[in-house]
Amino acid sequence: MTLTTLTEHLNHPQFPSKVQVYIVPLKSGLVPRELTTGREGATHSPVFSPDGRWVAWAEMSEDGYESDRAVLVLYDLKTNKRWYLAQDWDRSVQSIE
């Protein structure tokens, strides 16, 4: 499995690009699965946990509000549940290691 982001460029200069996170099977014929909801703002920096169970990325809550803070999202690949961390921080998550 690998992670990728897909950017949807809208055909209007006022609208920002939407970026979703997908998990992509490396075997041919298997379908990529979107991990983001499609309702959030910009996302970036998706990474796997060392054991491969979790995916983390930075996400803004609202599309089109590029001054928003990015929070840390943890996604459990076994249960398909997500947690939002760092919501009370006064700064954005910049990178995930």
Phi and psi in degrees as a GROMACS rama.xvg file:
@    title "Ramachandran Plot"
@    xaxis  label "Phi"
@    yaxis  label "Psi"
@TYPE xy
-139.099  162.317  THR-2
-108.014  146.891  LEU-3
-148.452  161.319  THR-4
-114.792  148.984  THR-5
-123.533  125.775  LEU-6
-100.815  129.871  THR-7
-104.92  109.438  GLU-8
-88.1594  116.683  HIS-9
-82.3053  147.067  LEU-10
-85.951  49.0866  ASN-11
-151.165  131.313  HIS-12
-65.7131  -18.9314  PRO-13
-80.5668  -18.3361  GLN-14
-98.0397  131.675  PHE-15
-75.2472  170.004  PRO-16
-77.5944  140.455  SER-17
-92.3769  140.404  LYS-18
-129.232  121.451  VAL-19
-109.379  157.301  GLN-20
-105.458  130.416  VAL-21
-123.531  147.85  TYR-22
-103.605  129.564  ILE-23
-119.532  116.919  VAL-24
-64.4391  143.474  PRO-25
-83.3587  -15.3436  LEU-26
-78.0062  139.074  LYS-27
-64.4836  142.346  SER-28
91.282  -11.7944  GLY-29
-88.997  146.107  LEU-30
-91.4175  134.368  VAL-31
-61.2992  150.831  PRO-32
-121.144  129.041  ARG-33
-77.7487  130.933  GLU-34
-97.2227  -24.17  LEU-35
-83.7657  166.482  THR-36
-88.0508  -19.8245  THR-37
87.9353  -7.96529  GLY-38
-102.256  -12.8822  ARG-39
-81.3307  174.072  GLU-40
-82.5626  -155.32  GLY-41
-59.9951  143.225  ALA-42
-125.028  154.018  THR-43
-160.584  166.431  HIS-44
62.6188  44.8706  SER-45
-68.5923  138.325  PRO-46
-142.892  149.671  VAL-47
-84.0555  150.409  PHE-48
-72.2607  160.838  SER-49
-56.7357  -32.9385  PRO-50
-87.5034  -4.31786  ASP-51
80.7992  1.83603  GLY-52
-82.7259  -30.4625  ARG-53
-114.973  152.044  TRP-54
-124.928  138.232  VAL-55
-123.89  146.557  ALA-56
-155.253  165.44  TRP-57
-96.2074  140.408  ALA-58
-146.069  137.152  GLU-59
-92.6336  149.829  MET-60
-81.1313  -19.9437  SER-61
-134.985  126.821  GLU-62
-69.4576  138.159  ASP-63
89.1426  -7.33925  GLY-64
-110.371  80.0184  TYR-65
-72.6816  -6.98798  GLU-66
-91.6107  2.12396  SER-67
-64.9032  158.531  ASP-68
-84.1297  142.925  ARG-69
-91.0547  131.841  ALA-70
-105.098  166.035  VAL-71
-91.1927  127.977  LEU-72
-109.539  131.04  VAL-73
-111.483  128.677  LEU-74
-119.435  124.124  TYR-75
-88.8878  112.667  ASP-76
-69.3534  -21.5143  LEU-77
-78.4989  -40.4224  LYS-78
-104.229  -9.71436  THR-79
59.3119  33.5557  ASN-80
-108.516  151.972  LYS-81
-124.294  150.216  ARG-82
-125.239  142.586  TRP-83
-109.053  118.216  TYR-84
-113.847  162.226  LEU-85
65.9832  28.1667  ALA-86
-70.4761  -24.5544  GLN-87
-92.984  -1.57766  ASP-88
-67.7591  150.915  TRP-89
-95.6624  9.12214  ASP-90
-132.321  161.579  ARG-91
-83.2585  150.905  SER-92
-67.7242  127.258  VAL-93
-99.9901  -37.3003  GLN-94
-152.627  161.336  SER-95
-131.184  126.06  ILE-96
